[in-house]
Amino acid sequence: MKTLALYDAMLPTLRVDPFEMLTHVFESEPFFTASLRTPAVDVREEDHRYVIEAELPGLSEKDVKLELKDGVLELSTVKKDEHEEKTKRWLRRERREFAFRRAFTLPEDADGEKIEARFKDGLLTIDLPKKPEAAPRSIPVRVA
């Protein structure tokens, strides 16, 4: 395989194989750290609810675990490669096993008993309804 010569007028000519550079990047452990594998999450507030949306490409609803404990909603998963075939000779393998965990402290006005979650096309949507506000109550005044 030929190498690609990178030239910078300020530096002497360097001979660097771009594929070797990519191999170094993709095979280094920092590339696969949890911070890089953590899903993108959006959280928004609406009039009567909070909505959390998490992008989870390549996962199914069976891979996703949601747990509520002490006012903290935890989203986690473990993606394992269950098709271990010794006969395959990989030339490049970047999709590996991974796990992540994200935790969200619920606001005081969120109703943890009514949380709902939907998963479609790699997008997890979690609805956190707000508790009904205490409506002002009219108190009649009687003549004594």
N, C-alpha and C positions, 0 to 999 in steps of 0.2 A: 504494500500500500504506500502510495506517495505521501509525503508530508506537505503541509501548506506553509509557505514562508510568509510570516508576518513582518512587515517592514514599518519601521518608525524612523524618521530622519534623525531623531535625537539618540536612538539606540542602535547598536550594531544589529545586523540581520539575525533574526531568530528563526529557528526551524522548529515549529510546534505542530504536532498532529492534532487536529481539532477533535477527532474521535477519541484520542487518548485523554484530552482535556474533559470531554463529556463523560467518559467512563470514570474518571477520577471524581467528578462532581456527583454523578448518580450512584456510585458505589460507596461513597463516604457516608458514614453513619449520621453525621449531622443533617444530611439531606432527608433522612427518614425520621427525624425526631418528632415528638408529639406536636410541637408548635407548628410544624409544617403540615401535619396531617389533621389538625383540628379543623372542624368544619366552620365555614362562614355562617354567622348567625346574625339575624336582624331582630330587634325587639322594638315594638311600637305600642303606643297607648292610644286607645280609641275611647269613645264616650263610656261604654259599658264593659270594656274588656281590655286585656293586654294580649298581644299576639307575639309569639316567638316563632320565627321561621329559620330552619337550619337546612343547609344544603348537604345532602348525604348521598352523593353519586356512588353508584356501584353497590349500595346497600339495599336491603329489603326491610320491611316492617318487622321481620323476625330477628334481624340483627340489632334492632334498636331497643334500648332499655330506658324507661323513664321511671323515676322513683321520687316520691315526695316524703321528706322527713324533716320535722322541726322547722317548717317554713322554707326549706331549701329544695328546689326542684333540680334533680340531677339527671342529665342526659348522658348516656354512655353506650359504648359498643365495643365489641371485639370482633374483628374480621379475621378469620383464619382460613388458610389455604388447605382445604380438605382433600384436594386432588393431588396428592404426592405421588408422582410417577417417576420412578428411578430411571426409566428408559429414555426420558426426554433429555435432550442436550440443549440447554438454553444458551442462546447467543447473547441475549440481554433479558434481564428480568428486573423490572422496576416496580411492579405491582406485588407487594409483599403483604404479610400479615401486619395488622396494626390495631391499635386500640386508642380510644380517646375518652375523655370525661370532661363535661362542662357542667358547672353548677350555677344556679340562679337563685338568689334570695328573693322570695316573693314580697311584693309590697304589702303593707298592712291591709290595704283595701281589696286585695285579691282573695277570691274564694277558692281555697285549695281543694275543697270537696267537689267542685264542679269542673275540674280541669278536663279538657278533651284534647285528643291528639289525632291527627290524620296524616297519612303518608301516601304521597302520590308522585310518581315520576322523579324520585330522588329528593323530594322536598318534604320535610317534616314540618307540619304546622301545629302549634300548640296554642289552644285558646284558654286564657285565664280570665274567667268572668270576674267582674268586680262585685263585691258585696253590696246588696242594696243599701243605700244610705238611709239613715233614720229620718223619715219624713217628719216635719214639724207636726205636732199634734195640738189641736185646739182644745183647750180646757175650759169648760163652761164655768161661769162664776154664778153661784146661786146666792139668793138673798137669805140671810140667816134670820 
